[in-house]
Amino acid sequence: MEEKQYRQLVDDAFRRIDAAFENIDPDLAESTFSQGTLTIVFREKQELVLSPQAPTRQIWVAFRDRAWHFGLRSDGDGWVDDRGQGIDLFALIADLARTTAGVTVTIR
């Protein structure tokens, strides 16, 4: 995949995640998309960081003491973890928002 296409797919995914937090109380969860990285700060200043990894064509996610690497699905529809656990990027973000901040987000 060409880097330009990869960047467009990452930017689209990050915009979709960012938009899901638009109407959430910022005291519970606040999303910031800046300089190619998406950061979600949950209550008590817990940061979830999503960053593009162009050389591997992945999105890396870090939260607390965990890290996940997501590659584009073979059908091109979404991002899935590279460890074969079937974890969907958007589902992970929604689950972390629910369990960490008690908020429900829908990523479209």
Sequence and secondary structure as in RCSB ss.txt:
>XXXX:A:sequence
MEEKQYRQLVDDAFRRIDAAFENIDPDLAESTFSQGTLTIVFREKQELVLSPQAPTRQIWVAFRDRAWHFGLRSD
GDGWVDDRGQGIDLFALIADLARTTAGVTVTIR
>XXXX:A:secstr
  HHHHHHHHHHHHHHHHHHTTTS TTTEEEEEETTEEEEEEGGGEEEEEEEEGGGTEEEEEETTEEEEEEE TT
SSSEEETTSS  BHHHHHHHHHHHHH       
